[in-house]
């Protein structure tokens, strides 16, 4: 749309189904590059991607030409298809349903980038579950803890 100007920074977080430690260090960077490409192809601007063996954080400049839910569906679907096609995991790879999404002003972007880049060190002290619940609370997101995580049946 002509004469539309935005500056929207979105930080998303999503986990491997059952929070299993399936994202191995030897192919993790390739996964991040693959997701980076998906984001760019959709017209958004990737700023940082990081995580651990069981979850991913992404910070990107968001263009309002697409809904966030549509973008996240595409990222999760295409990346899981790629992981399965490449045979990186011993079982069928799946992301957990849903994601967290938080917006930040430009003045906070560098801090969020550093946070995302330091995930390995951060999670030496805190579990993903603790981190995610803290993020929801800190951002005053209403949630029912019973529905936050899929648990193994």
C-alpha positions in Angstrom: 0.0 0.0 0.0 1.4 3.4 -1.0 2.4 5.8 1.8 2.4 3.1 4.5 5.4 3.4 6.8 6.0 1.1 9.7 8.7 0.1 12.2 7.5 -3.0 13.9 10.0 -5.3 15.6 8.7 -8.8 16.6 10.4 -11.3 18.8 8.9 -14.8 18.4 9.7 -17.9 20.5 8.6 -21.5 19.7 9.6 -25.0 20.8 10.2 -28.4 19.5 7.2 -30.6 20.2 7.4 -31.9 23.8 10.5 -29.6 24.1 12.7 -32.5 23.0 16.4 -31.7 22.5 16.4 -32.5 18.7 18.1 -29.4 17.2 21.7 -30.5 17.1 24.6 -28.1 17.0 26.0 -29.6 13.7 23.0 -28.5 11.7 21.5 -25.6 13.8 23.2 -22.8 11.8 21.8 -24.3 8.6 18.3 -24.3 10.2 18.7 -20.6 11.1 19.8 -19.8 7.6 16.8 -21.7 6.2 14.4 -19.8 8.5 16.2 -16.5 7.6 15.5 -17.2 3.9 11.8 -17.9 4.6 11.5 -14.6 6.5 13.2 -12.6 3.7 11.1 -14.3 1.0 8.0 -13.1 2.8 9.2 -9.5 2.7 10.3 -9.2 6.4 13.7 -8.3 7.7 15.4 -10.9 9.9 17.5 -9.4 12.7 18.5 -12.3 14.9 17.9 -16.1 15.2 19.1 -18.2 18.1 18.1 -20.8 20.5 19.1 -24.2 21.9 18.4 -27.8 21.2 14.7 -27.5 22.0 13.5 -24.0 21.0 14.1 -21.0 18.8 14.0 -17.2 19.2 13.6 -14.9 16.1 13.7 -11.1 16.0 12.6 -9.5 12.8 11.4 -6.3 11.3 7.7 -7.1 10.4 6.0 -5.8 7.4 2.2 -5.5 7.8 1.6 -7.0 4.3 1.1 -10.4 6.0 -0.4 -11.5 9.2 1.9 -12.7 11.9 0.0 -16.0 12.2 0.5 -16.6 8.5 4.2 -15.9 8.7 4.7 -18.2 11.7 2.7 -21.0 10.1 4.9 -20.8 7.1 8.2 -20.7 9.1 7.2 -23.6 11.2 5.8 -25.7 8.4 8.6 -25.1 5.9 11.4 -25.6 8.4 10.0 -28.8 9.8 9.5 -30.1 6.3 13.1 -29.2 5.5 14.4 -30.9 8.7 12.5 -34.1 7.9 13.6 -34.1 4.3 17.2 -33.7 5.3 16.8 -36.5 7.9 18.4 -34.6 10.7 16.4 -36.3 13.4 15.9 -40.0 14.2 12.1 -39.4 14.4 9.6 -37.2 12.6 10.4 -33.6 13.6 7.6 -31.3 14.7 7.3 -27.9 16.3 4.9 -27.6 19.2 1.6 -25.9 18.4 1.6 -22.1 18.9 4.3 -19.5 19.6 5.0 -16.5 21.7 5.3 -13.1 20.0 6.4 -9.8 21.6 6.9 -6.4 20.1 9.8 -4.1 20.9 10.6 -0.5 20.1 13.8 0.3 18.1 15.5 1.4 21.3 15.2 -2.2 22.7 16.3 -4.1 19.5 20.1 -4.3 20.3 19.3 -5.7 23.8 16.9 -8.3 22.3 19.5 -9.3 19.7 22.1 -9.9 22.5 19.6 -11.9 24.5 18.9 -14.1 21.4 22.6 -14.6 20.7 23.3 -15.6 24.2 20.7 -18.4 24.5 23.2 -21.2 25.2 24.7 -19.3 28.2 21.3 -18.1 29.3 19.9 -21.7 29.4 22.8 -23.0 31.5 21.0 -21.2 34.3 17.3 -21.4 33.4 15.1 -23.9 31.6 13.1 -23.0 28.5 9.9 -23.5 30.5 11.0 -20.9 33.1 12.2 -18.5 30.4 9.0 -18.7 28.4 6.7 -18.3 31.4 8.8 -15.3 32.6 8.5 -13.7 29.2 4.7 -14.1 29.2 4.5 -12.6 32.7 6.9 -9.8 32.1 4.9 -8.8 29.0 1.6 -9.1 30.9 0.3 -11.8 28.6 -2.7 -13.6 30.0 -2.4 -17.3 29.8 -3.5 -20.6 31.4 -0.4 -22.6 32.3 -2.3 -25.9 31.5 -2.3 -25.0 27.8 1.2 -23.6 27.4 3.1 -26.8 26.6 2.2 -30.1 25.0 3.2 -32.9 27.2 4.0 -36.4 26.2 0.8 -38.5 26.5 
